[in-house]
């Protein structure tokens, strides 16, 4: 395989099925797998440990965890333990999480930018073997070091999961990489590079020093209509839930307004059907890689041309292996 490519595992698969798919991706030469946690349907760490024991080369990332349900000391200890299972293969994405989920389990996400800055900085220092005393807004440590930290001369790369410009800039400033979100357009990705570059300059670095993997929702089917219809539902949901991001991706404001007028946080089946019916094919293909194998590969190339350094494929159809097969030999040709 000539091109970097990774796999994203969501939270709809059973763990056994996910392990089988990650093993297959490893055999097919995929660079990495990123494990979802955001909706708390499954945590990221248990699957990561399972993947580590069943694979040989593929890197294994948390995509993403947050600094509230796990504090910096626990994140450091967890990454140190995972690194023992797969030395040099663990990646960690840390993000700002989301509402209303956080509030529903009693988590207050105050000052998310500061929380992520403090956590990334502390975790990196802990993994480097430092003893820390920190009095921050979120991170509070007293003469703390990781007992038994065994990461050795290498460390665990820390990524910031980001969609908005402030977090993208923070990733450029302090992180090893920015894990970019899905359901955005290539034009949005190109704009994200500007924010990452600005942050990198603040940190005295070049954007070339910042890895920039991006989640890309993939709906692949030899029947083009089926592929687009599978993706259409998720696009409609996202337009209703994230209108600002959809507007920044170039979607017609009139369509966003029309879907927003009928959409609720937990839409009824009727509301969902009405919203889906409004989403045209060109909008689906703007923010997803949907269609035949050739169309999907072409769309992925658009994101790479816009600044993504490693596509992280998020299959949403029934046949995840078909997506892996479509990219097992790269996507340049």
Residue pairs with C-beta under 8 A, 6 or more apart in sequence:
1 28
1 29
1 30
1 327
1 328
1 329
1 330
2 329
2 330
2 332
3 304
3 327
3 330
3 331
3 332
4 31
4 309
4 310
4 311
5 30
5 31
5 310
5 311
5 313
5 327
5 330
5 331
6 30
6 31
6 32
6 33
6 34
6 59
6 61
6 213
6 310
6 311
6 312
6 313
7 21
7 22
7 25
7 30
7 32
7 33
7 34
7 312
7 313
7 315
7 324
8 33
8 34
8 36
8 63
8 215
8 312
8 313
8 314
8 315
9 18
9 21
9 22
9 33
9 34
9 35
9 36
9 47
10 36
10 314
10 316
11 36
11 37
11 39
11 41
11 42
12 41
13 21
13 320
15 42
15 46
15 47
15 50
18 47
18 51
19 47
19 50
19 51
19 54
21 320
21 321
21 324
22 33
22 51
22 54
22 55
22 58
23 54
23 55
24 321
24 324
25 33
25 58
25 324
26 55
26 56
26 57
26 58
28 324
28 325
28 327
28 328
29 328
30 58
30 324
30 327
30 328
31 58
31 59
31 310
32 58
32 59
32 60
32 61
32 91
32 213
32 310
32 312
33 51
33 58
33 59
33 60
33 61
34 61
34 62
34 63
34 91
34 93
34 179
34 213
34 215
34 312
35 44
35 47
35 48
35 51
35 60
35 61
35 62
35 63
36 42
36 44
36 63
37 43
37 44
37 62
37 63
37 64
37 65
38 64
38 95
38 97
38 98
38 101
39 101
40 101
40 105
44 62
44 63
44 64
44 65
45 62
45 65
45 78
45 82
48 60
48 61
48 62
48 82
48 90
49 82
49 85
51 58
51 60
51 86
52 60
52 82
52 85
52 86
52 89
52 90
53 85
55 86
57 89
58 89
59 89
59 90
59 91
60 82
60 86
60 89
60 90
60 91
61 90
61 91
61 92
61 93
61 159
61 179
62 91
62 92
62 93
62 94
63 93
63 161
63 179
63 215
63 312
64 93
64 94
64 95
64 159
64 161
64 179
65 75
65 92
65 93
65 94
65 95
66 94
66 95
66 96
66 97
67 75
67 94
67 115
67 116
67 118
67 119
67 138
67 139
68 97
68 102
68 107
68 108
68 109
68 115
68 138
69 107
70 78
71 119
71 138
71 139
72 118
72 119
72 122
72 123
72 126
72 139
72 141
73 122
73 126
73 141
73 144
73 146
75 92
75 94
75 119
75 123
76 122
76 123
76 126
76 127
76 146
76 149
77 146
79 90
79 92
79 123
79 127
79 151
79 156
80 127
80 146
80 148
80 149
80 150
80 151
82 90
82 156
83 90
83 150
83 151
83 156
84 150
87 152
87 154
88 154
90 156
91 156
91 157
91 159
92 123
92 156
92 157
92 158
92 159
93 159
93 160
93 161
93 179
94 116
94 119
94 120
94 123
94 158
94 159
94 160
94 161
95 116
95 160
95 161
95 162
95 167
95 179
96 109
96 112
96 113
96 115
96 116
96 161
96 167
97 107
97 109
97 112
99 109
100 265
102 108
102 109
109 115
110 137
111 137
111 138
112 167
113 166
113 167
113 170
114 136
114 137
114 138
115 137
115 138
116 160
116 167
116 170
117 170
117 174
118 134
118 136
118 137
118 138
118 139
119 138
119 139
120 158
120 160
120 174
120 175
121 139
121 174
122 132
122 134
122 136
122 139
122 141
123 158
124 155
124 158
125 132
126 132
126 144
126 145
126 146
126 149
127 146
127 149
127 151
127 155
127 156
128 155
129 145
129 146
129 149
130 145
131 143
131 144
131 145
132 141
132 143
132 144
132 145
133 141
133 142
133 143
133 144
134 140
134 141
157 176
157 177
157 211
158 175
158 176
158 177
159 171
159 175
159 176
159 177
159 178
159 179
159 211
159 213
160 167
160 170
160 171
160 174
160 175
160 177
160 178
160 179
161 167
161 178
161 179
161 181
162 168
162 170
162 171
162 178
162 179
162 180
162 181
162 192
163 180
163 181
163 184
163 245
165 192
165 195
166 195
168 178
168 180
168 192
168 195
168 196
168 199
169 195
169 196
169 198
169 199
169 202
170 199
171 177
171 178
171 196
171 199
171 210
172 178
172 195
172 196
172 197
172 198
172 199
172 200
172 201
172 202
172 203
172 205
172 207
172 210
173 199
173 200
173 202
173 203
174 199
174 203
175 210
176 210
176 211
177 210
177 211
177 212
177 213
178 192
178 196
178 210
178 211
178 212
179 213
179 214
179 215
179 312
180 189
180 192
180 212
180 213
180 214
180 215
180 308
181 214
181 215
181 245
182 214
182 215
182 216
182 217
182 287
182 288
182 314
183 217
183 234
183 235
183 238
183 242
183 245
183 249
183 287
183 288
184 192
184 245
184 248
184 249
184 287
185 249
185 250
185 286
185 287
186 302
186 303
186 305
186 306
187 249
187 250
187 306
188 245
188 248
188 249
188 250
189 214
189 303
189 306
189 307
189 308
190 306
190 307
191 248
192 307
193 207
193 212
193 306
193 307
196 207
196 210
196 212
197 207
200 206
200 207
200 209
200 210
211 309
211 310
212 307
212 308
212 309
212 310
213 308
213 309
213 310
213 311
213 312
214 303
214 308
214 310
214 311
214 312
215 312
215 314
216 288
216 289
216 299
216 300
216 303
216 308
216 311
216 312
216 313
216 314
217 231
217 234
217 287
217 288
217 289
217 290
217 314
217 316
218 288
218 289
218 290
218 296
218 300
218 313
218 314
218 315
218 316
218 317
218 323
219 227
219 228
219 230
219 231
219 288
219 289
219 290
219 291
219 296
219 315
219 316
219 317
220 227
220 289
220 290
220 291
220 292
220 293
220 296
220 315
220 317
220 319
220 322
220 323
220 326
221 227
221 230
221 291
221 292
221 317
221 319
222 292
222 293
224 291
224 292
224 295
227 290
227 291
227 292
227 317
228 281
228 284
228 285
228 290
228 291
230 290
230 316
230 317
231 284
231 288
231 290
231 316
232 276
232 279
232 284
233 272
233 276
234 288
234 316
235 279
235 283
235 284
235 287
235 288
236 259
236 263
236 272
236 275
236 276
236 278
236 279
237 267
237 272
237 275
238 245
238 246
238 287
239 246
239 251
239 255
239 256
239 259
239 260
239 263
239 275
239 279
240 259
240 260
240 263
240 264
240 267
240 275
241 263
241 265
243 256
243 260
246 256
246 287
247 253
247 256
249 286
249 287
250 286
251 283
251 286
251 287
252 283
255 278
255 279
255 283
258 278
259 275
259 278
259 279
262 271
262 274
262 275
263 271
263 275
264 271
267 275
284 290
285 291
285 295
285 299
288 299
289 295
289 296
289 297
289 299
289 300
289 313
290 296
290 299
291 299
293 322
293 326
296 323
296 326
297 326
297 327
297 331
300 311
300 313
300 327
300 331
301 331
301 332
303 311
304 311
304 331
311 327
311 331
313 323
313 324
313 327
315 323
317 323
